[in-house]
Amino acid sequence: MSITVCYLDFYSYITPLVSSVQETPEPIPTTVKGTIPTWIHGSLLRNGPGKFEFGNQHYNHWFDGMALMHRFQIEDGQVTYRSRFLCSDSYTQNSERNRIIVSEFGTLALPDPCKNFFQRFLSRFEMPKPTDNASVNFVKYKGDYYVSTETNYMHRVDPDTLESKQKVDWSKFIAVNGATAHPHFDPDGTAYNMGNSYRNKGAFYNIIRVPPERDGPEDTLEGAKILCSIAPRDKSKPSYYHSFGMSENYVVFIEQPIKMDLFKIVTGRLRGKSLNEGVYWDPNQETIFHLIDKQTGKEMPVKYYTKALSTFHQINAFEQDGFLMLDMCCSDDGQSINNFLIQNLRQSGEALDEMYNTMSRPFPRRFVLPLNITSETLLEQNLNTRPDSTATAVCRTKNQVFCTFEDLHGEDLKDYGGLEFPHINYARYNTKPYRYYYGCGFRHLVGDSLIKMDLESKKFKVWRQPDLYPSEPVFILSPNAVEEDDGVILSVIITPVKDKSTFLLVLDAKTFEELGRAEVPVNIPYGFHGVFNSSA
């Protein structure tokens, strides 16, 4: 659903949020206002783009900027900040030549002007090399931290100094051409992820499992296995996915109608087109939920369908009374991935409003998937017997169930532009029934509020201040916590209207009241994702 709202009174530009900054490799102190709880021991690690040009060449898409890693170290109620650019091959080569050498998602690297005409012509027939600009998230495998994007390359980093230690290639361990930056974890530390592979018979989606322990200090992804391979509906046009769901016993893959035209992608360099030109939205295709048994590695024979929708982030998934509840942020249009061009984000006034108003809003929704489908299951009847649930699940055939969702919010959430960047008390409630989730409200192209939603009442609490733009909320469990929301929320707040006025915000997760903030005397661009690394 697209909601046309003009918020020109609240903003006129956000250019500083998507502009290049300098790194701060040595820790610097912050100014604490209010109180940072002394029981917090550790660091908030965040990742995102921090450099958008080299020489006189600039990136076209927000996702293309060079990875800048951030660390907010919290000890004894005080906070220090440091940042470093990831020493990726992409960053190094671009810096050495002072121009864009490596193509990114929305930017095609131009042929080297130092080559002669014939060499430049031949370079258009070369296969594009995947970038190692890992700018999306911090992820953890076998106790080590990596920064990740969605190609086959990750970088192991020192979580204290943010120094780049080692480039790791997924394809050296298993037959995949990339993996998401949003793995899930079992309580024992076993990691699950997803990645595509491209073979003679076309593309496949692959469920990946990485063991929790390493055999030696140099161990990286050794022992990783492909748990299951899934054939796309169209092997020449697989779906794009940013993440996936996981319950206690199942991995849930959402095959959405954001499609990747492999022919256009492979021939993009020849045609002078970047990778994003091969990604498109097909509203005529239904969305398919695939369930994979984590123990056996087998894909369940029943497929669950719903109308065309797009999703970037799932909230949680859990099994209860013969159903699998899949909660995720999704919208009814999947074209937004190509809307985040730098030129769009750097517009101002009415042009920025018009850009925002063309985009479909993301809202939290629940799908209820019945697990006990047999040959005796009645067709064309709603199988969702859960009380107070408006979601439906109807068998069309013995192996196909069509589902509709229920909203995990009230009508008033629309006033805040929907919700994205969802987080929960992951340590205790991932794959389990839960009550609270947190996220950013989007009355803008970037998040402009923090929201805490109560699933029981579908009422929410909000933290919002004019001209301030928060990052995703990260939940930290308090010591001796009893209730689900006993803890704090951390979020990095930036603003385009005042220079060097970034701060780390600490909210009481229960009341959603501000406890304190740590003001950082440097500029930070709007980032993507992060994690809390506890030192307690």
Secondary structure, 3 states (H helix, E strand, C coil): CCCCCCCCCCCCECHHHHCCCCCCCCCEECEEEECCCCCCCEEEEEEEEEECEECCEECCEHHHCEEEEEEEEEECCEEEEEEEECCCHHHHHHHHHCCCCCCECCECCCCCCCCCHHHHHHHCCCCCCCCCCCCCEEEEECCEEEEECCCCEEEEECCCCCCEEEEEEHHHCCCCCCCCCCCEECCCCCEEEEEEEEECCEEEEEEEEECCCCCCCCCCCCCCEEEEEECCCCCCCCECCCCCEECCCEEEEEECCEEECHHHHHCHHHHCCCHHHHEEECCCCCEEEEEEECCCCCECCCEEEECCCEEEEEEEEEEECCEEEEEEEEECCCCHHHCCEHHHHCCEHHHHHHHHHCCCCCEEEEEEEECCCCCCCCCCCECCCCCCCCCEEEEEECCEEEEECEECCCHHHHHHCCEEEEECCHHHHCCCCCCEEEEEECCCCCCCEEEEEECCCCEEEEECCCCCEECCCEEEECCCCCCCCCEEEEEEEECCCCCCCEEEEEEECCCCCEEEEEEECCCCCCCCEEEEEECC
